[in-house]
Amino acid sequence: MNAIELNAVNYQYGDFELKDINFHVPKGYVTGFIGSNGVGKTTIIRMIMDLIEPENGEILVFEKSMREYAVELKNKIGFVYSDLYLNEKWTVKKIESYISTFYKNWNHDLFSYYLQKFNLLYSMKIKTLSTGMKMKLSIAIAFSHHAELFILDEPTSGLDPIVRNEVLDIIQQELINEEKTVFISTHIISDLEKIADYLIYIKDGEVVLNNYLDEIMNKYKVVKGDSDELDDELFRIMNYYEQNKTGYVALTDRANVFKEIFGNKVAITRPTIEELMVYLEKGKNNLMHHNLD
């Protein structure tokens, strides 16, 4: 079963366009949703949450339309924004009294437990909280109504490295079990190295990758070798190429070809998620420039 499914979703606003978006988020896994800033990740999340409307296509959450079953489905979702859209003058206590009315499974004891865990007090006002404390409050809210799906939109954006690691540890400790699904959007790709099982990568308004992380990493490999030994056929099976002082670095889904031709004269390694995204982001343009040389 899929926790989220997008089928042939299109959206346009001015020059910004999302074209025929198709992907699914498998239930019970941590799915990383990646792409450069401004590529449409937040727009897609807002469409999933039925905050904005696609021009056409179908969006399902737990196999039901959010538009038709909004109240039922939003009770099952713990949503963490990159910013806390609440009245700056409110106290944490006032926030709980306001937000708890939206969730039929709100658990006051659980909320109190997370406040204590995160060193937050009921008497604190939003305007006195640091960026990191606001994020922890947002997480405490999301975790306190027995949700099944957690949608985290850039949860570590703007946090210093120490608080970032703390937030990731919280996500890892509290959410990673087979009963819960996590959909985490981020442009800080290293955040996903520890926790992601599945990866969706969007580029230029289109989905480029949508698969289990292990399968993606088994498909793509980084190859390093001597540039003088390359020919046009080998360039054709590269997704990315760069020349450096010691030779070349390439990304390819045909590493076996390089291994068969060159044996131990090439080094073949598994990319990090960050390398994979950077190489795919630069990829084709980089190769075009090579071909023009």
DAHU-V568609 format. One record per residue. N is the residue number from 1. RES is the residue in three letters. PHI is phi in whole degrees, -180 to 180 (999 if undefined). OMEGA is omega in whole degrees, -180 to 180 (* if undefined). NEAR is the number of other ideal C-beta (glycine too) atoms within 10 Angstrom. Layout:
# DAHU-V568609
n->[N/N]
res->[RES/RES]
phi->[PHI/PHI]
omega->[OMEGA/OMEGA]
near->[NEAR/NEAR]
This chain:
# DAHU-V568609
n->[1/2/3/4/5/6/7/8/9/10/11/12/13/14/15/16/17/18/19/20/21/22/23/24/25/26/27/28/29/30/31/32/33/34/35/36/37/38/39/40/41/42/43/44/45/46/47/48/49/50/51/52/53/54/55/56/57/58/59/60/61/62/63/64/65/66/67/68/69/70/71/72/73/74/75/76/77/78/79/80/81/82/83/84/85/86/87/88/89/90/91/92/93/94/95/96/97/98/99/100/101/102/103/104/105/106/107/108/109/110/111/112/113/114/115/116/117/118/119/120/121/122/123/124/125/126/127/128/129/130/131/132/133/134/135/136/137/138/139/140/141/142/143/144/145/146/147/148/149/150/151/152/153/154/155/156/157/158/159/160/161/162/163/164/165/166/167/168/169/170/171/172/173/174/175/176/177/178/179/180/181/182/183/184/185/186/187/188/189/190/191/192/193/194/195/196/197/198/199/200/201/202/203/204/205/206/207/208/209/210/211/212/213/214/215/216/217/218/219/220/221/222/223/224/225/226/227/228/229/230/231/232/233/234/235/236/237/238/239/240/241/242/243/244/245/246/247/248/249/250/251/252/253/254/255/256/257/258/259/260/261/262/263/264/265/266/267/268/269/270/271/272/273/274/275/276/277/278/279/280/281/282/283/284/285/286/287/288/289/290/291/292/293]
res->[MET/ASN/ALA/ILE/GLU/LEU/ASN/ALA/VAL/ASN/TYR/GLN/TYR/GLY/ASP/PHE/GLU/LEU/LYS/ASP/ILE/ASN/PHE/HIS/VAL/PRO/LYS/GLY/TYR/VAL/THR/GLY/PHE/ILE/GLY/SER/ASN/GLY/VAL/GLY/LYS/THR/THR/ILE/ILE/ARG/MET/ILE/MET/ASP/LEU/ILE/GLU/PRO/GLU/ASN/GLY/GLU/ILE/LEU/VAL/PHE/GLU/LYS/SER/MET/ARG/GLU/TYR/ALA/VAL/GLU/LEU/LYS/ASN/LYS/ILE/GLY/PHE/VAL/TYR/SER/ASP/LEU/TYR/LEU/ASN/GLU/LYS/TRP/THR/VAL/LYS/LYS/ILE/GLU/SER/TYR/ILE/SER/THR/PHE/TYR/LYS/ASN/TRP/ASN/HIS/ASP/LEU/PHE/SER/TYR/TYR/LEU/GLN/LYS/PHE/ASN/LEU/LEU/TYR/SER/MET/LYS/ILE/LYS/THR/LEU/SER/THR/GLY/MET/LYS/MET/LYS/LEU/SER/ILE/ALA/ILE/ALA/PHE/SER/HIS/HIS/ALA/GLU/LEU/PHE/ILE/LEU/ASP/GLU/PRO/THR/SER/GLY/LEU/ASP/PRO/ILE/VAL/ARG/ASN/GLU/VAL/LEU/ASP/ILE/ILE/GLN/GLN/GLU/LEU/ILE/ASN/GLU/GLU/LYS/THR/VAL/PHE/ILE/SER/THR/HIS/ILE/ILE/SER/ASP/LEU/GLU/LYS/ILE/ALA/ASP/TYR/LEU/ILE/TYR/ILE/LYS/ASP/GLY/GLU/VAL/VAL/LEU/ASN/ASN/TYR/LEU/ASP/GLU/ILE/MET/ASN/LYS/TYR/LYS/VAL/VAL/LYS/GLY/ASP/SER/ASP/GLU/LEU/ASP/ASP/GLU/LEU/PHE/ARG/ILE/MET/ASN/TYR/TYR/GLU/GLN/ASN/LYS/THR/GLY/TYR/VAL/ALA/LEU/THR/ASP/ARG/ALA/ASN/VAL/PHE/LYS/GLU/ILE/PHE/GLY/ASN/LYS/VAL/ALA/ILE/THR/ARG/PRO/THR/ILE/GLU/GLU/LEU/MET/VAL/TYR/LEU/GLU/LYS/GLY/LYS/ASN/ASN/LEU/MET/HIS/HIS/ASN/LEU/ASP]
phi->[999/-100/-78/-136/-143/-117/-125/50/-89/-124/-153/-142/-143/62/-83/-82/-143/-112/-113/50/-78/-128/-163/-135/-113/-70/-69/87/-127/-98/-106/-88/-115/-121/160/-67/-59/83/-84/120/-63/-66/-60/-64/-62/-65/-69/-59/-82/63/-90/-133/-110/-71/-69/-161/103/-128/-123/-120/-123/50/67/-127/-75/-61/-62/-84/-125/-57/-64/-60/-75/-68/-66/-93/-112/-99/-113/-117/-82/-74/-132/-101/-89/-133/-60/-61/-87/-74/-89/-60/-62/-64/-61/-62/-63/-78/-74/-60/-71/-83/-121/-70/-105/-60/-122/-61/-63/-68/-61/-62/-61/-70/-59/-65/-61/-97/59/-111/-114/-60/-80/-69/-95/-54/-65/-91/-86/-72/-57/-64/-68/-62/-64/-65/-64/-59/-67/-58/-63/-63/-86/-106/-135/53/-71/-108/-126/-115/-107/-115/-99/51/-68/-108/-65/82/-95/-73/-55/-68/-68/-56/-63/-64/-63/-64/-63/-61/-58/-64/-70/-91/-109/-85/-150/-69/-87/-118/-115/-121/-119/-117/-93/-159/-106/-94/-64/-61/-60/-87/-56/-80/-119/-80/-107/-138/-137/-122/-121/-114/-142/51/76/-133/-81/-99/-128/-158/-165/-65/-57/-60/-68/-64/-71/-77/-79/-95/-136/-95/-116/-125/-169/-88/-61/-65/-93/-86/-132/-61/-63/-70/-61/-67/-101/-97/-95/-157/-148/-143/-97/-137/-63/-98/146/-133/-125/-136/-109/-151/-103/-128/-61/-59/-65/-63/-65/-66/-78/-107/57/-79/-79/-119/-102/-119/-133/-85/-76/-76/-60/-64/-60/-59/-66/-61/-66/-70/-64/-85/-24/-65/-60/-60/-69/-62/-64/-63/-67/-80/-66]
omega->[177/177/179/177/174/-179/176/-178/178/179/177/175/-175/180/-177/-177/170/-170/170/-177/177/169/174/179/-175/-179/174/-179/171/-180/174/-180/-170/180/-178/180/177/-176/176/-178/-179/177/179/178/178/176/178/-178/179/176/170/-171/175/178/175/-178/-174/175/-179/172/-173/175/177/178/178/-179/-176/-174/-172/-176/180/-175/-179/173/-178/-174/169/-170/178/177/174/177/-178/-176/180/-179/-176/-177/-177/172/177/179/180/179/179/-178/179/-173/-176/-179/-179/-173/-178/-180/-180/-177/-177/-179/179/178/178/179/-179/176/-180/-179/-176/180/176/-179/177/-176/-177/174/-178/-175/-180/-175/173/178/-180/179/176/179/179/176/178/178/179/178/-178/-175/-167/177/173/178/177/-179/179/179/-175/-177/-180/-174/-178/-179/177/-180/175/-173/-178/180/177/179/179/179/178/177/178/179/-178/-176/-171/-169/-172/168/-169/-179/-174/179/180/176/-172/178/179/169/175/-167/-179/177/-174/-175/-176/-163/-171/173/-170/-174/171/-177/-179/-179/178/177/-180/178/-179/179/177/-173/174/-174/-179/-179/177/-177/174/-179/-175/177/173/180/177/-179/-177/-177/-177/-177/-178/173/-175/180/179/176/-177/-180/175/172/-180/178/170/179/173/-174/-175/-179/-179/170/-179/170/-178/171/178/-177/180/179/179/-179/-179/-176/-170/180/-177/179/174/175/-179/-178/177/-180/166/177/-179/177/-178/-179/-179/-178/179/179/-178/-168/-170/178/-179/-179/178/179/178/-177/178/-177/*]
near->[10/15/25/26/18/24/13/12/22/14/21/12/11/5/5/12/14/24/14/14/24/14/21/17/23/15/17/15/18/25/24/23/25/27/25/13/9/10/20/22/20/15/19/27/21/15/21/25/18/17/10/13/11/19/11/10/16/12/20/18/25/19/11/13/13/20/10/9/16/14/8/13/21/19/17/19/23/23/17/22/17/19/13/18/6/17/13/10/9/16/16/21/13/15/21/21/10/12/15/16/9/11/18/11/11/17/15/10/7/15/23/15/14/20/20/11/14/17/9/19/10/13/9/18/14/18/9/10/17/11/15/18/18/19/29/23/23/23/23/24/23/21/22/24/21/14/20/17/21/23/25/26/22/23/25/24/17/13/22/12/8/9/17/19/14/17/22/22/12/19/23/13/8/16/21/15/7/8/8/18/26/25/22/24/23/22/16/15/20/13/24/23/13/13/16/22/16/24/24/25/23/22/17/13/18/16/19/15/21/18/15/15/20/11/11/18/16/12/14/20/19/19/22/15/20/12/14/7/14/19/8/7/9/20/13/10/13/22/18/23/23/14/13/9/4/10/16/20/18/27/23/21/13/16/20/11/13/24/15/8/14/17/8/6/11/18/13/15/11/12/18/15/20/15/17/25/23/16/22/18/19/16/18/12/10/18/18/9/11/15/10/6/5]
